[in-house]
Amino acid sequence: MRAAIEAKVIDEEDRFTLHGLKHRGITDTKGTKRKKKRASGHKTETALNIYDHDVPVVTPAAHK
């Protein structure tokens, strides 16, 4: 990472980790939790939930 920043391949603010890529990959996987669990190789939903950062889509409250 240091070498890539020094070589101007990426900017400092774009720095990432391999572990961060796992989080992003699981979060970006389309489909059900079951599909995400299978794709990530996790055996339990608890382990999957650590890496899955999906934000639920909700219907906003109606204004009166």
For each residue, the residues with C-beta under 8 A, 3 or more apart:
1: 4 5 15 16 17
2: 5 6
3: 6 7
4: 1 7 9 10
5: 1 2 8 9 10 11 12 15
6: 2 3
7: 3 4
8: 5 11
9: 4 5
10: 4 5 14 15
11: 5 8 14
12: 5 15
13:
14: 10 11
15: 1 5 10 12
16: 1 20 21
17: 1 20 21
18: 21 22
19: 22 23
20: 16 17 23 24
21: 16 17 18 24 25
22: 18 19 25 26 40 51
23: 19 20 26 27 51 53
24: 20 21 27 28
25: 21 22 28 29 40
26: 22 23 29 36 39 40 48 51 52
27: 23 24 51 52 53 54
28: 24 25
29: 25 26 35 36 39 40
30: 35
31: 34 35 36
32: 35 36
33: 36 37 45 48 52
34: 31 37 38
35: 29 30 31 32 38 39
36: 26 29 31 32 33 39 40 48 52
37: 33 34 40 42 43 45 48
38: 34 35 41
39: 26 29 35 36
40: 22 25 26 29 36 37 48 51
41: 38
42: 37 45 47 48 51
43: 37 47
44: 47 48
45: 33 37 42 48 49
46: 49 50
47: 42 43 44 50 51
48: 26 33 36 37 40 42 44 45 51 52
49: 45 46 52
50: 46 47
51: 22 23 26 27 40 42 47 48
52: 26 27 33 36 48 49
53: 23 27
54: 27
55:
56:
57:
58:
59:
60:
61:
62:
63:
64:
